[in-house]
């Protein structure tokens, strides 16, 4: 689920259709929900998800991507579509070497300061 002040402006319906077209075996839908938050919050099943925003979230379980929401969202959706086209999550190494190890959100935020 994607939370944003205007989820329609993010093209979430088209993203969901494109993912299905590129990877028909993947049963995945992207749903947009209106939110009062200043950024874009991405909620995942069984995971705290992440947020694209200028303000740092307090919870270190939430992945923070700081910066301009619009340009980062475009890069994010482009990456999602490339991964779907490559067959992710079934493609070995298609997310790059950084995706192979465990993520440390606290260390990532310290590098941003």
Secondary structure, 3 states (H helix, E strand, C coil): CEEECCHHHHCHHHHHHHHHHHCCCCCCCCCEEECCCCCEEEEECCEEEEEECCCCCCCCCCEEECCCHHHHHHHHHHHHHHHHHHCCCCCCCCCCHHHCCCCCHHHHHHHHC
